[in-house]
């Protein structure tokens, strides 16, 4: 796969000469949009997430859930992007929460984000193994073992991450267009050969989201949008101020349209009342077997090959995203300091990349040793768990946006600073409440299953632990506490001052999140 190195970074160095900021000025709208869409991986979602969700939840109203989530995230993005114009660094959600709700809440959000992003990225190793192993067996003989393929993919992602190498933008654009083209062709075939000769639109009705299990559908729908906020992570690297907002709105709109349409056409091809049963029988083969009945083996072969490339692109993109989260936390000393360093040669956050790869290796080995099913247990379980965490984090960020604009004097209009963020906050709280109530349905376990309670509790407990850790930092390590939410400015605290001493740290806001009237520091 052709790759291209990241352009040389513009850096702010520690005294030892280690870069602590990422590449600047390298990405325009297409580059930011491609980065975001590669994380969304539409073919991966439609071929693997959607059928598994139909089988596990027993309902076919996923298309309606996708449309609802797209609208909610569109509303959220209005205030989020308005605030981002005053937050030009890679801290992402945790920095917004820190700025809006205070540093302790920001640390809790940071820890939640780190776990959620890693869960989604690591889960992809399950589907890349399951999707590629049959192709390897067909081409080279043998039985094909999912975990061997997953290890090969892991090695590729790990090397690219450490080297600061990304997929060539032209190749990535071609792959994404091919994915969407295949989905459109498959979708039209499903519509032309509808079950019982009837194109049934009932699965798109929002009425289905008023029934039990709606929370599970909304979490699954959110899977397709994981990474939509990652455009803001590239603000330090974007070429101009419009790149991030335009890419974000385009990503939400395109992902919502493609996923809702594709999820719905699967119900048309099988019949809305039978889609759960058929998905349970065919699993991740559902999309391809339905297409094969109408389009032939060649189309199916192309689709399967593109699924593999889709997952690989998502693995690389999400690896970079999670590494950037760890980089931001290390820069603010919420993780050990080496996590906040970048390679002098490539600009890649090398220690953070290595740590993320180590986690992926551990999970692959553990799942293979335990004999877990790669798609349902590793991929689907980890992915929906990560999506639940991202929903919680997005809800917290929506309140941070409201708090920020309620306190700050800005030139933003009422829609951007209050109305849209307020509507998004209410909607996201409703989604989170429904999701937590339907965790058992989401995972396909019994109401008394320990897994249900573990998944429901992991993110609230993580957020609480992070908040308490920040309170401890405030009393015991005030210098580290003052870094929280500063992004690149936190690195300036380590630069030598006059006489060889490090210069004072100048916080942008106090413990409650409000701007200080006088600079703090020595």
MARGU-911960 format. One record per residue (C-alpha): residue in one letter; x, y, z. Coordinates in steps of 0.1 Angstrom, whole numbers, plus 5000, padded with zeros to 4 digits. Last residue first. Example, Ala and Ser with C-alpha at 12.3 -4.5 7.8 and 13.67 -1.06 7.14 Angstrom:
2
s513749895071/a512349555078/
***
This chain:
522
x506653245394/x503253165380/x499853315377/x498953585353/x496353835365/x492653845360/x492453465356/x490153335329/x487353115343/x487552735343/x486752685380/x490352605388/x491552915370/x491952985332/x494553035306/x497352925329/x500753095326/x503452855336/x506653035346/x509852995326/x512352725333/x515552855348/x518752885327/x519353245338/x516353365319/x513653105313/x514252755299/x511152605282/x509152365303/x506152575308/x505952635271/x504852275267/x501652345285/x500952625259/x500752355233/x497552205248/x496452425278/x493652205290/x495452075321/x498852225325/x498052395359/x497552065375/x501051955366/x502452275383/x500052225413/x501351875421/x500151785455/x496951995461/x495752035425/x497051695415/x494751525441/x491751715427/x492851605392/x493051245404/x489551275418/x488251385384/x490051105366/x488650845390/x485150985385/x485450975347/x486750615349/x483850525371/x481350675348/x483050505318/x483350155333/x479950135349/x477550045320/x480149805305/x480649625339/x476949615347/x476049445315/x479149215316/x478049095350/x474948955334/x471649005353/x469749155324/x470948875301/x473348935273/x472949055237/x475449335241/x473149615231/x470149455247/x471949425280/x473149785277/x469649905272/x469150135302/x472650285297/x471750365261/x468450525269/x470050755295/x472850835271/x470450925242/x468351145265/x471451325277/x472551365241/x469251525231/x469251775259/x472851875253/x472351905215/x469352135220/x471352355243/x474452355220/x472152465191/x470452735211/x473252875232/x476552985216/x475952905180/x472253005177/x472653315199/x475353465176/x479053435183/x480853775190/x482153655223/x482053755260/x482853435279/x480853285308/x477653155292/x479753065261/x482052835282/x479152685302/x477252595271/x480252445254/x481152245286/x477552115286/x477951985251/x481351835260/x479751625287/x477251485262/x480051415237/x481951225264/x479051005273/x478450935236/x482150855231/x481950605260/x478950435245/x480850425211/x483750255228/x481549985242/x479849945208/x483249885192/x484649655219/x481749415218/x481349425180/x484949365172/x486149145200/x483048945210/x480848935179/x483548965152/x486548775166/x484748495185/x486648435217/x488848135221/x490448255253/x493948245239/x492848425207/x491148695227/x494148745250/x496648755221/x494649005202/x494149225233/x497749225243/x498849315208/x496449605206/x497649735239/x501249725228/x500249915196/x498750195217/x501850225238/x504150235208/x502050515193/x502050715225/x505850685227/x506250795190/x503951095187/x504951145150/x506851455140/x508951255116/x512551345124/x512351495159/x509851225170/x507151365192/x507051385230/x503951415252/x503851035260/x507351075274/x505951295302/x503951015319/x500151055314/x498151355327/x501351545323/x499751815300/x501951705271/x501351335281/x497651395279/x497851555244/x500151275232/x497751005245/x494951165225/x497251195195/x498050825198/x494350745198/x493850945166/x496850805148/x495750455156/x492250545146/x493450645111/x495650335107/x492950095119/x490350265098/x492450235066/x493049865074/x489349815079/x488449975046/x491249785028/x489749455041/x486249555032/x487449654997/x488549304991/x485249165002/x483349404980/x485449324949/x484948954955/x481149004959/x480949194927/x482848914909/x480648644924/x477348764909/x475249074911/x471848964923/x472348664946/x475848784953/x474549114967/x472548934994/x475548705001/x477849005004/x475749215027/x474948915050/x478348765051/x479148945084/x476548725101/x474748485078/x472348315102/x471848585127/x471548845099/x468748635085/x466948625118/x467348995125/x466349095089/x463148885090/x460449135100/x461949415080/x462149205048/x465349055036/x466249285008/x464349585022/x465949535056/x469349555040/x468249865021/x467650045054/x471149985067/x472550115034/x470450425033/x471150515070/x474950445066/x475350655034/x473350955045/x474750975081/x478350935069/x477951205043/x476251455066/x478551405096/x481751405075/x480651715055/x479951905087/x483251815102/x485351875070/x483852225066/x484552315102/x488152175102/x489352325069/x487852665074/x490752795096/x493452735070/x496252475064/x495352235092/x498052075113/x497352245146/x493652195139/x494151825132/x492451715164/x489451915153/x488951675124/x488851395150/x485351505161/x483751265135/x486050985149/x483250755159/x480350845136/x479450495124/x479550365159/x476950625169/x474350415151/x475150115173/x474650335204/x471350465191/x470150115184/x470950005219/x469050295233/x466050215212/x465749865229/x462249925242/x460050125218/x460050495211/x462950465186/x460650255163/x458450565158/x461450725141/x460250555109/x463150435087/x462350065092/x458850135079/x460150205044/x459149875028/x460049834992/x457749544982/x458549264958/x458149004985/x461649084996/x463049364975/x465049284943/x465449624928/x465949784962/x468649534972/x470449584939/x470349964945/x471949914979/x474749684964/x475549944938/x475550224964/x477650024988/x480249944961/x480450314951/x480850414987/x483750174992/x485350274959/x485150644968/x486850565001/x489550354984/x490250624958/x490450894985/x492850685005/x495050624975/x495250994967/x495851075003/x498750835006/x498250625037/x500150765067/x503650735080/x504750875113/x507350595116/x506050475149/x502450465136/x503350305103/x505250025121/x502449955145/x499849955118/x501749695098/x502449485128/x498849495139/x497649385104/x499949085106/x498749005141/x495149025129/x495948785101/x497348535126/x494448595149/x491848515122/x493348175112/x492948065076/x492247695070/x495047615045/x495347725009/x497148034996/x494448224978/x491348074993/x492848055028/x494048415026/x490648525015/x488948335043/x491348495068/x490748845056/x487348925069/x487748745103/x491148895110/x490249245099/x487049205120/x488849125152/x491649375147/x488949645145/x488249605182/x491549755190/x490650085174/x487150115190/x488450025225/x491350255222/x489150545214/x486850475243/x489650425269/x491450745259/x488250945258/x487150835292/x490550935307/x490451275291/x486851335302/x487851265338/x490851505334/x488551775320/x486151735349/x488951815373/x490152105351/x486952305351/x483552275333/x484052485302/x487852495297/x488352145311/x485552005291/x486952155260/x490352025267/x489051675273/x487151685240/x490051765218/x493451835233/x495051885199/x495352265200/x493552575187/x490852615214/x489252955207/x488052865172/x487152525188/x484352695207/x482452775175/x483252425163/x481752265194/x478752505193/x477652405158/x479052045161/x476451955187/x473552035163/x475151815136/x475751545162/x472051535171/x470951535134/x473351255126/x472251055157/x468651075146/x469450965110/x471450675123/x468650565146/x466150565117/x468550335097/x468950105126/x465250015128/x465849645121/x465349485155/x466649175172/x469349345192/x472049095186/x471248985150/x470549335137/x473649465155/x475849195140/x474449275105/x475049655110/x478549635125/x480149405099/x479249485064/x477649825069/x480149955095/x483149825076/x481949965043/x481350305059/x484950325074/x484250615099/x487950645107/x488750685070/x486050955069/x487851175094/x491351155078/x489751195044/x487951505056/x491151655071/x493051595039/x490351715016/x489752035037/x493452135038/x496351955056/x500052035061/x500052365078/x501552255111/x503051915120/x502751825157/x503851995189/x506151875217/x509351825197/x512351685217/x515351925218/x516451855253/x515352195265/x511852095254/x511152205219/x508252395202/x508052235168/x507152305132/x506951955118/x508551815087/x505751675064/x504251345073/x505651055053/x503750915024/x502450565019/x501650334990/x500050005000/
***
